[in-house]
Amino acid sequence: MTAIEQYLIDTCRAAQHASPMPPLPGEHDMAAFRAARAHVRFRAVLDGRPARHPWTAALRRLLRRPRPGAC
């Protein structure tokens, strides 16, 4: 069963029982990603490692990448 099919079943059931509608599939995905990232940074602090911004490593990789045609 797909997420959309499950959502439709839950919506129908909520309408029959006069309960609140379920959230749309994927509605809280970004919040879950942010929470996971915050947890990883929190664990880094507890382990004594620096908690860097997630873009720091990506920027470092871009700057270190050899450019085509450069010597």
N, C-alpha and C positions, 0 to 999 in steps of 0.2 A: 504494500500500500504506500503510495507516495504521500508527501507532506500535504499537498493540496487536497487529496482525497480525505485524509484524516482531518484536515481543517474543515472541510465541508460537512463531515459527519458530526464533528464537535459543534459547529455552528447550528446545525439542525437540532441537535440535542439541547443546546442552550436555549434556542427559541421555544422548544416544547416545554422546557422546565422553567422558563422565565428567569434564567440566570444570565450573568454577564457574558458577552461574546468573547471568545478566545482571541488572543493576539494573532495577527497575520504571521504566516511562516516567514522567518528571517527578519522580523521586526526588531528583535533585540540582539542581532548578531554583532553589531559594532560595539555595543555595550559589553558583550561577553569578551570580545577581543581586547578591549581596553582594560577590563578587569584582569584578564590573564596577563597582560603586559605589566600592569601595576603589581601583580603578585610576584612576577619574576624579578622585578626591580626591588621589591620588598625583601625577597629571599636573598638577593645579592647583598643588601645592606646587612641583614642578619648574619650572613656568612663572612662579612668583613671585606667584601669586594665593592668597588665603586659602582654606583647605580647611574649609569650614563643614559643620556637621552637615546631613544631608539634610532634616531637619524644620524647619530655620531658615527656608528660603525658603517652605515651606508655611505656617508660622505667620505669617510676614510678610504673605503674601497674604490670609490670613484676617483679620488685624487691619486691613488697609488697605481691605478690601472694604466698600463703603457698605452700610449696613443699610437694609432697606425701612422707610419711615416715619420714619427719623431725618433731622434737618435738618442 
